[in-house]
């Protein structure tokens, strides 16, 4: 848990929105596209690549999502195209939720 939340060689939390340094360019469609408030027109599937290819941070922060990175070398390049490292998935988030649930149930 400590490693995921920032006690690692990158001094980076792999949970979006936690701590001072965390991923800003996660591989997540809802996070990387502009909100309907800012862009009310339909964004067709293939039209999303302009946002996917953007070098800027995602316009919608997916707070609480845990990404897959870093790689074997303990490095993390904040790049949404590196989906193995930058994508939040249920199988990546589930173990952390399980551990945290255990700590809540067993506070001592």
C-alpha positions as CSV (number, residue, x, y, z in Angstrom):
1,X,0.0,0.0,0.0
2,X,2.8,2.4,0.9
3,X,4.5,1.7,-2.4
4,X,1.3,2.4,-4.4
5,X,0.7,5.6,-2.5
6,X,4.2,7.1,-3.0
7,X,6.8,5.3,-1.0
8,X,8.7,4.2,-4.1
9,X,11.7,5.2,-6.1
10,X,9.6,7.7,-8.2
11,X,8.2,9.3,-5.0
12,X,4.9,9.1,-6.9
13,X,1.4,8.0,-6.0
14,X,-0.1,5.6,-8.5
15,X,-3.5,6.6,-7.2
16,X,-4.9,9.5,-9.2
17,X,-5.5,12.6,-7.0
18,X,-3.6,11.2,-4.0
19,X,-0.5,13.1,-2.7
20,X,1.6,15.8,-4.4
21,X,2.6,13.7,-7.5
22,X,0.3,11.3,-9.4
23,X,-0.5,10.3,-13.0
24,X,-2.1,13.1,-15.0
25,X,-2.4,11.3,-18.4
26,X,-4.1,8.0,-17.6
27,X,-5.4,5.7,-20.4
28,X,-9.1,6.2,-19.7
29,X,-11.6,7.5,-22.3
30,X,-13.9,9.3,-19.9
31,X,-10.9,11.0,-18.2
32,X,-9.1,12.0,-21.4
33,X,-12.1,13.5,-23.3
34,X,-13.5,16.9,-22.5
35,X,-16.7,17.0,-20.4
36,X,-20.0,17.4,-22.0
37,X,-20.2,20.9,-20.4
38,X,-17.1,22.0,-22.3
39,X,-17.8,20.0,-25.5
40,X,-21.6,19.3,-25.9
41,X,-21.2,17.9,-29.4
42,X,-20.9,14.1,-30.0
43,X,-17.3,12.8,-30.1
44,X,-17.4,9.7,-32.3
45,X,-15.0,6.9,-31.5
46,X,-12.3,7.7,-34.0
47,X,-12.6,11.4,-33.2
48,X,-11.2,10.8,-29.7
49,X,-7.7,10.2,-31.0
50,X,-7.0,13.9,-31.0
51,X,-7.5,13.9,-27.2
52,X,-5.7,10.6,-26.8
53,X,-2.7,12.0,-28.6
54,X,-2.6,15.2,-26.6
55,X,0.5,15.9,-24.5
56,X,-1.6,17.7,-21.9
57,X,-3.1,16.3,-18.7
58,X,-6.5,14.7,-18.9
59,X,-9.3,17.3,-18.6
60,X,-11.3,15.0,-16.2
61,X,-9.4,13.7,-13.2
62,X,-10.4,10.1,-12.4
63,X,-9.8,10.6,-8.6
64,X,-9.1,7.3,-6.8
65,X,-8.2,5.3,-9.8
66,X,-5.0,3.2,-9.5
67,X,-2.9,2.8,-12.6
68,X,-0.9,-0.2,-13.5
69,X,2.6,1.3,-13.6
70,X,5.6,1.4,-13.0
71,X,7.5,-1.0,-15.2
72,X,10.0,-3.6,-14.0
73,X,12.7,-0.9,-13.7
74,X,10.5,1.2,-11.2
75,X,10.1,3.9,-13.8
76,X,6.8,5.5,-14.8
77,X,6.5,7.8,-17.8
78,X,3.1,9.6,-17.5
79,X,1.9,8.6,-21.0
80,X,-1.6,7.5,-21.8
81,X,-0.4,5.6,-24.8
82,X,1.5,3.3,-22.4
83,X,-1.7,1.6,-21.5
84,X,-0.1,-1.3,-19.5
85,X,1.2,1.2,-17.1
86,X,-1.3,4.1,-17.3
87,X,-4.7,2.3,-17.4
88,X,-6.8,1.9,-14.3
89,X,-8.5,-1.5,-14.4
90,X,-10.6,-3.5,-11.9
91,X,-7.9,-6.1,-11.5
92,X,-5.4,-3.4,-10.6
93,X,-7.7,-1.6,-8.2
94,X,-9.2,-4.7,-6.5
95,X,-6.2,-5.8,-4.5
96,X,-5.7,-2.4,-3.0
97,X,-9.3,-2.1,-2.1
98,X,-9.1,-5.5,-0.5
99,X,-6.1,-4.6,1.6
100,X,-7.6,-1.3,2.7
101,X,-10.9,-3.0,3.6
102,X,-8.9,-5.4,5.8
103,X,-7.2,-2.5,7.6
104,X,-10.6,-0.8,8.2
105,X,-12.0,-4.1,9.6
106,X,-8.9,-4.7,11.7
107,X,-7.7,-1.3,13.0
108,X,-5.2,-2.6,15.5
